Amino acid sequence: MSTSLWAFDFDGVVCNSVGESSKSAWKASARKWPEMFSKPDVQAREAEIEQKMRTVRPVVETGYENLVQVRCLLEGVSEDDILQHWHTILPESMQRWQLDRQELVELFGSTRDAWMADNLDGWLAANEIYEGVPAIVQHLRSQESFYIVTTKQARFTEALMHSMAKVPIASQDIFSTTVSGQPKSEILVDLQRQHPDMTYHFVEDKLGTLEKVCKVDALSGWQLYLVDWGYNTAEERDRAARNPRIAVMSLQDLRQATGCS
């Protein structure tokens, strides 16, 4: 019987999806704003914008935000501004362009679905599984209670776990916050309630998410880990190291913490 519960984020912990998410965001943005994307000078900037998307990826919380970033970058917002002020740029842009969150979520998802239906191998190849992480996941699934808690839509997480990580995982063990907008902290509270009297571990690459968990009294017993290979910056890792609730983890640290030799 397992005595520990482990919850892993997906993008930035198990999978580096920045290549796929940037290309999907460009495709979806072209569907959302066809007049803008029909201009030759905009079409010519695809590779440039996709490269900039890699730089600003650390501030993305949920996939639909990538579409807003594409348009911001096209309209001249700098990468530094996005990295420093995305928490205000995002709502201001949503209001200015009269964007609906649910519509963007569905557009981003349907664009990915279309790409997968047309060229599944190409969609999968645009993602990268972090070396060594699938072995840790497989070990935890065989020894402990294991769940994925992610902002990525569940069907895409499941496809990547099966086809790229080679770790089949049941759909009921993947909790996606994208459609509901439910905070990860609420999912962790629910998991704790469903699995009482265990030790609890949450592995993330987004410092902001971990800091929100720290503020929830019901989650005070969770051990929190910030991986050093995901979508975070050196400044964020330094800040995490000063937080007594959060451990900054290398891949080898995580192997040791999980007992995966």
C-alpha positions as a Markdown table, in Angstrom:
| # | Residue | x | y | z |
|---|---|---|---|---|
| 1 | Met | 0.0 | 0.0 | 0.0 |
| 2 | Ser | 1.4 | 3.4 | -1.0 |
| 3 | Thr | 2.3 | 5.8 | 1.8 |
| 4 | Ser | 3.2 | 8.8 | -0.4 |
| 5 | Leu | 1.3 | 10.9 | -3.0 |
| 6 | Trp | 3.2 | 12.6 | -5.7 |
| 7 | Ala | 1.7 | 15.2 | -8.0 |
| 8 | Phe | 3.7 | 16.3 | -11.1 |
| 9 | Asp | 3.1 | 19.3 | -13.3 |
| 10 | Phe | 3.5 | 18.3 | -17.0 |
| 11 | Asp | 4.9 | 21.1 | -19.2 |
| 12 | Gly | 8.2 | 22.1 | -17.9 |
| 13 | Val | 8.6 | 19.1 | -15.6 |
| 14 | Val | 8.0 | 16.1 | -17.9 |
| 15 | Cys | 7.7 | 17.7 | -21.3 |
| 16 | Asn | 9.4 | 20.6 | -23.0 |
| 17 | Ser | 6.5 | 21.7 | -25.3 |
| 18 | Val | 7.7 | 25.2 | -26.2 |
| 19 | Gly | 8.3 | 24.2 | -29.8 |
| 20 | Glu | 4.9 | 22.7 | -30.3 |
| 21 | Ser | 3.0 | 25.4 | -28.3 |
| 22 | Ser | 4.7 | 28.2 | -30.2 |
| 23 | Lys | 3.8 | 26.7 | -33.6 |
| 24 | Ser | 0.3 | 25.9 | -32.5 |
| 25 | Ala | -0.2 | 29.4 | -31.2 |
| 26 | Trp | 1.0 | 30.8 | -34.5 |
| 27 | Lys | -1.5 | 28.6 | -36.4 |
| 28 | Ala | -4.3 | 29.5 | -34.0 |
| 29 | Ser | -3.5 | 33.2 | -34.1 |
| 30 | Ala | -3.7 | 33.1 | -37.9 |
| 31 | Arg | -7.2 | 31.6 | -37.6 |
| 32 | Lys | -8.2 | 34.2 | -35.0 |
| 33 | Trp | -6.9 | 37.2 | -36.8 |
| 34 | Pro | -6.9 | 36.3 | -40.6 |
| 35 | Glu | -6.6 | 39.8 | -41.9 |
| 36 | Met | -3.5 | 40.5 | -39.9 |
| 37 | Phe | -1.9 | 37.2 | -40.8 |
| 38 | Ser | -2.7 | 37.5 | -44.5 |
| 39 | Lys | -0.1 | 40.3 | -44.8 |
| 40 | Pro | 3.2 | 39.2 | -46.3 |
| 41 | Asp | 5.3 | 41.1 | -43.7 |
| 42 | Val | 3.5 | 39.3 | -40.9 |
| 43 | Gln | 3.9 | 35.9 | -42.5 |
| 44 | Ala | 7.6 | 36.5 | -42.9 |
| 45 | Arg | 8.0 | 36.9 | -39.2 |
| 46 | Glu | 6.9 | 33.4 | -38.2 |
| 47 | Ala | 10.3 | 32.0 | -37.3 |
| 48 | Glu | 11.3 | 35.3 | -35.5 |
| 49 | Ile | 8.1 | 35.2 | -33.3 |
| 50 | Glu | 8.4 | 31.5 | -32.6 |
| 51 | Gln | 12.0 | 32.1 | -31.3 |
| 52 | Lys | 10.8 | 35.0 | -29.1 |
| 53 | Met | 8.1 | 32.7 | -27.7 |
| 54 | Arg | 10.8 | 30.5 | -26.3 |
| 55 | Thr | 12.1 | 33.5 | -24.4 |
| 56 | Val | 8.8 | 34.5 | -22.9 |
| 57 | Arg | 7.5 | 31.0 | -22.2 |
| 58 | Pro | 8.3 | 31.2 | -18.4 |
| 59 | Val | 5.4 | 33.6 | -17.7 |
| 60 | Val | 2.7 | 31.5 | -19.5 |
| 61 | Glu | 0.3 | 29.9 | -17.0 |
| 62 | Thr | -2.2 | 28.4 | -19.4 |
| 63 | Gly | -1.8 | 27.6 | -23.1 |
| 64 | Tyr | -4.3 | 30.1 | -24.5 |
| 65 | Glu | -2.0 | 32.9 | -23.3 |
| 66 | Asn | 0.4 | 31.9 | -26.1 |
| 67 | Leu | -2.0 | 33.4 | -28.7 |
| 68 | Val | -2.1 | 36.7 | -26.8 |
| 69 | Gln | 1.7 | 36.7 | -26.7 |
| 70 | Val | 1.9 | 36.1 | -30.4 |
| 71 | Arg | -0.1 | 39.2 | -31.1 |
| 72 | Cys | 1.7 | 41.3 | -28.5 |
| 73 | Leu | 5.1 | 40.4 | -30.0 |
| 74 | Leu | 3.8 | 41.2 | -33.5 |
| 75 | Glu | 2.6 | 44.6 | -32.3 |
| 76 | Gly | 5.9 | 45.5 | -30.8 |
| 77 | Val | 5.8 | 44.5 | -27.1 |
| 78 | Ser | 9.3 | 43.6 | -26.1 |
| 79 | Glu | 10.3 | 40.2 | -24.6 |
| 80 | Asp | 11.5 | 42.0 | -21.5 |
| 81 | Asp | 8.2 | 43.8 | -21.0 |
| 82 | Ile | 6.3 | 40.5 | -21.3 |
| 83 | Leu | 8.7 | 38.7 | -18.9 |
| 84 | Gln | 8.4 | 41.6 | -16.3 |
| 85 | His | 4.8 | 42.7 | -16.7 |
| 86 | Trp | 2.8 | 39.8 | -18.2 |
| 87 | His | 0.4 | 39.8 | -15.1 |
| 88 | Thr | -0.8 | 43.2 | -16.3 |
| 89 | Ile | -0.2 | 42.9 | -20.0 |
| 90 | Leu | -2.4 | 39.8 | -20.3 |
| 91 | Pro | -5.7 | 41.2 | -18.8 |
| 92 | Glu | -5.1 | 44.6 | -20.6 |
| 93 | Ser | -4.7 | 42.9 | -23.9 |
| 94 | Met | -7.7 | 40.6 | -23.4 |
| 95 | Gln | -9.8 | 43.7 | -22.7 |
| 96 | Arg | -8.3 | 45.8 | -25.5 |
| 97 | Trp | -8.8 | 43.2 | -28.2 |
| 98 | Gln | -12.1 | 42.0 | -26.7 |
| 99 | Leu | -10.9 | 38.4 | -26.3 |
| 100 | Asp | -12.8 | 35.6 | -24.5 |
| 101 | Arg | -10.7 | 33.1 | -22.5 |
| 102 | Gln | -12.9 | 30.1 | -23.3 |
| 103 | Glu | -13.0 | 30.9 | -27.0 |
| 104 | Leu | -9.2 | 31.1 | -27.0 |
| 105 | Val | -8.9 | 27.8 | -25.1 |
| 106 | Glu | -11.2 | 26.1 | -27.6 |
| 107 | Leu | -9.4 | 27.6 | -30.6 |
| 108 | Phe | -6.0 | 26.6 | -29.3 |
| 109 | Gly | -7.2 | 23.0 | -28.6 |
| 110 | Ser | -9.0 | 22.6 | -32.0 |
| 111 | Thr | -5.8 | 23.9 | -33.7 |
| 112 | Arg | -3.8 | 21.2 | -32.0 |
| 113 | Asp | -6.4 | 18.6 | -32.8 |
| 114 | Ala | -6.3 | 19.5 | -36.5 |
| 115 | Trp | -2.5 | 19.4 | -36.5 |
| 116 | Met | -2.5 | 15.9 | -34.8 |
| 117 | Ala | -5.2 | 14.6 | -37.2 |
| 118 | Asp | -3.2 | 15.9 | -40.2 |
| 119 | Asn | 0.3 | 14.9 | -39.0 |
| 120 | Leu | 0.5 | 13.2 | -35.6 |
| 121 | Asp | 4.2 | 12.4 | -36.0 |
| 122 | Gly | 5.0 | 16.0 | -36.7 |
| 123 | Trp | 3.0 | 17.2 | -33.7 |
| 124 | Leu | 4.7 | 14.8 | -31.4 |
| 125 | Ala | 8.1 | 15.6 | -32.8 |
| 126 | Ala | 7.6 | 19.3 | -31.9 |
| 127 | Asn | 7.6 | 18.3 | -28.3 |
| 128 | Glu | 10.5 | 16.9 | -26.2 |
| 129 | Ile | 10.4 | 14.7 | -23.1 |
| 130 | Tyr | 13.0 | 15.7 | -20.5 |
| 131 | Glu | 15.6 | 12.9 | -20.4 |
| 132 | Gly | 15.4 | 10.8 | -17.2 |
| 133 | Val | 12.0 | 12.0 | -16.1 |
| 134 | Pro | 9.9 | 9.1 | -17.5 |
| 135 | Ala | 11.9 | 6.7 | -15.4 |
| 136 | Ile | 11.1 | 8.6 | -12.3 |
| 137 | Val | 7.4 | 8.7 | -13.2 |
| 138 | Gln | 7.4 | 5.0 | -13.9 |
| 139 | His | 9.0 | 4.3 | -10.6 |
| 140 | Leu | 6.5 | 6.4 | -8.7 |
| 141 | Arg | 3.5 | 4.9 | -10.5 |
| 142 | Ser | 4.7 | 1.4 | -9.4 |
| 143 | Gln | 5.4 | 2.4 | -5.8 |
| 144 | Glu | 3.2 | 5.3 | -4.8 |
| 145 | Ser | 0.1 | 7.2 | -5.7 |
| 146 | Phe | 0.9 | 9.4 | -8.7 |
| 147 | Tyr | -1.0 | 12.1 | -10.5 |
| 148 | Ile | -0.4 | 14.8 | -13.1 |
| 149 | Val | -1.8 | 18.2 | -12.3 |
| 150 | Thr | -1.4 | 20.5 | -15.3 |
| 151 | Thr | -2.8 | 23.5 | -17.2 |
| 152 | Lys | -2.5 | 21.5 | -20.4 |
| 153 | Gln | -5.6 | 20.0 | -21.8 |
| 154 | Ala | -5.8 | 16.4 | -20.7 |
| 155 | Arg | -6.0 | 14.7 | -24.1 |
| 156 | Phe | -2.7 | 16.3 | -25.2 |
| 157 | Thr | -1.0 | 15.3 | -22.0 |
| 158 | Glu | -2.2 | 11.8 | -22.3 |
| 159 | Ala | -1.1 | 11.5 | -25.9 |
| 160 | Leu | 2.4 | 12.7 | -25.0 |
| 161 | Met | 2.7 | 10.4 | -22.0 |
| 162 | His | 1.8 | 7.4 | -24.1 |
| 163 | Ser | 3.6 | 8.2 | -27.4 |
| 164 | Met | 6.6 | 10.2 | -26.3 |
| 165 | Ala | 7.3 | 9.4 | -22.7 |
| 166 | Lys | 6.3 | 5.8 | -23.2 |
| 167 | Val | 4.5 | 5.8 | -19.8 |
| 168 | Pro | 0.8 | 4.9 | -20.2 |
| 169 | Ile | -1.2 | 6.8 | -17.7 |
| 170 | Ala | -5.0 | 6.6 | -17.1 |
| 171 | Ser | -7.0 | 9.6 | -18.0 |
| 172 | Gln | -8.5 | 9.8 | -14.5 |
| 173 | Asp | -5.0 | 10.3 | -13.1 |
| 174 | Ile | -4.5 | 13.5 | -15.2 |
| 175 | Phe | -6.1 | 16.7 | -13.7 |
| 176 | Ser | -6.3 | 19.6 | -16.2 |
| 177 | Thr | -7.2 | 23.1 | -15.0 |
| 178 | Thr | -7.5 | 24.6 | -18.5 |
| 179 | Val | -11.3 | 24.4 | -19.1 |
| 180 | Ser | -12.5 | 25.0 | -15.5 |
| 181 | Gly | -9.8 | 27.5 | -14.6 |
| 182 | Gln | -9.6 | 25.7 | -11.2 |
| 183 | Pro | -6.4 | 26.5 | -9.4 |
| 184 | Lys | -3.9 | 23.7 | -8.9 |
| 185 | Ser | -4.1 | 24.4 | -5.2 |
| 186 | Glu | -7.7 | 23.3 | -5.2 |
| 187 | Ile | -6.9 | 20.1 | -7.0 |
| 188 | Leu | -4.2 | 19.4 | -4.4 |
| 189 | Val | -6.6 | 19.9 | -1.6 |
| 190 | Asp | -9.0 | 17.5 | -3.2 |
| 191 | Leu | -6.3 | 14.9 | -3.7 |
| 192 | Gln | -5.3 | 15.2 | -0.1 |
| 193 | Arg | -8.9 | 14.8 | 1.0 |
| 194 | Gln | -9.2 | 11.7 | -1.1 |
| 195 | His | -5.9 | 10.2 | 0.1 |
| 196 | Pro | -5.7 | 10.9 | 3.9 |
| 197 | Asp | -2.7 | 10.2 | 6.2 |
| 198 | Met | 0.0 | 10.1 | 3.5 |
| 199 | Thr | 3.0 | 12.3 | 2.8 |
| 200 | Tyr | 2.4 | 14.7 | -0.1 |
| 201 | His | 4.8 | 16.0 | -2.7 |
| 202 | Phe | 4.2 | 18.5 | -5.5 |
| 203 | Val | 6.7 | 18.9 | -8.3 |
| 204 | Glu | 6.5 | 22.1 | -10.4 |
| 205 | Asp | 8.5 | 24.4 | -12.6 |
| 206 | Lys | 6.5 | 27.6 | -12.1 |
| 207 | Leu | 7.5 | 29.4 | -8.9 |
| 208 | Gly | 4.3 | 31.5 | -8.9 |
| 209 | Thr | 2.2 | 28.3 | -8.6 |
| 210 | Leu | 4.3 | 27.0 | -5.7 |
| 211 | Glu | 4.0 | 30.4 | -3.9 |
| 212 | Lys | 0.2 | 30.2 | -4.2 |
| 213 | Val | 0.3 | 26.8 | -2.7 |
| 214 | Cys | 2.3 | 28.1 | 0.2 |
| 215 | Lys | -0.5 | 30.5 | 1.0 |
| 216 | Val | -3.1 | 27.7 | 1.4 |
| 217 | Asp | -3.2 | 26.6 | 5.1 |
| 218 | Ala | -4.7 | 23.2 | 4.1 |
| 219 | Leu | -1.6 | 22.4 | 2.1 |
| 220 | Ser | 0.9 | 23.3 | 4.8 |
| 221 | Gly | 2.0 | 19.6 | 5.0 |
| 222 | Trp | 3.0 | 19.4 | 1.3 |
| 223 | Gln | 6.6 | 19.1 | 0.3 |
| 224 | Leu | 7.1 | 21.4 | -2.6 |
| 225 | Tyr | 9.8 | 21.1 | -5.3 |
| 226 | Leu | 10.9 | 23.6 | -8.1 |
| 227 | Val | 12.7 | 21.8 | -10.9 |
| 228 | Asp | 15.7 | 23.6 | -12.3 |
| 229 | Trp | 15.2 | 22.5 | -15.9 |
| 230 | Gly | 11.7 | 23.9 | -16.6 |
| 231 | Tyr | 10.2 | 27.3 | -17.5 |
| 232 | Asn | 11.7 | 29.4 | -14.8 |
| 233 | Thr | 14.5 | 32.0 | -14.5 |
| 234 | Ala | 17.7 | 32.2 | -12.4 |
| 235 | Glu | 16.0 | 35.0 | -10.4 |
| 236 | Glu | 13.0 | 32.7 | -9.6 |
| 237 | Arg | 15.3 | 29.9 | -8.6 |
| 238 | Asp | 17.2 | 32.2 | -6.3 |
| 239 | Arg | 13.9 | 33.4 | -4.8 |
| 240 | Ala | 12.7 | 29.8 | -4.4 |
| 241 | Ala | 15.9 | 28.9 | -2.6 |
| 242 | Arg | 15.1 | 31.5 | 0.1 |
| 243 | Asn | 11.6 | 30.1 | 0.7 |
| 244 | Pro | 11.8 | 27.4 | 3.4 |
| 245 | Arg | 8.8 | 25.6 | 2.0 |
| 246 | Ile | 10.4 | 25.1 | -1.5 |
| 247 | Ala | 13.3 | 22.9 | -2.5 |
| 248 | Val | 15.0 | 23.6 | -5.8 |
| 249 | Met | 15.7 | 20.3 | -7.4 |
| 250 | Ser | 18.1 | 19.1 | -10.1 |
| 251 | Leu | 17.2 | 15.8 | -11.9 |
| 252 | Gln | 19.6 | 13.9 | -9.6 |
| 253 | Asp | 18.0 | 15.6 | -6.6 |
| 254 | Leu | 14.6 | 14.4 | -7.7 |
| 255 | Arg | 15.8 | 10.9 | -8.3 |
| 256 | Gln | 17.1 | 10.8 | -4.7 |
| 257 | Ala | 13.9 | 12.3 | -3.3 |
| 258 | Thr | 11.7 | 9.8 | -5.1 |
| 259 | Gly | 13.9 | 6.8 | -4.4 |
| 260 | Cys | 14.5 | 6.1 | -8.1 |
| 261 | Ser | 18.0 | 4.7 | -8.4 |
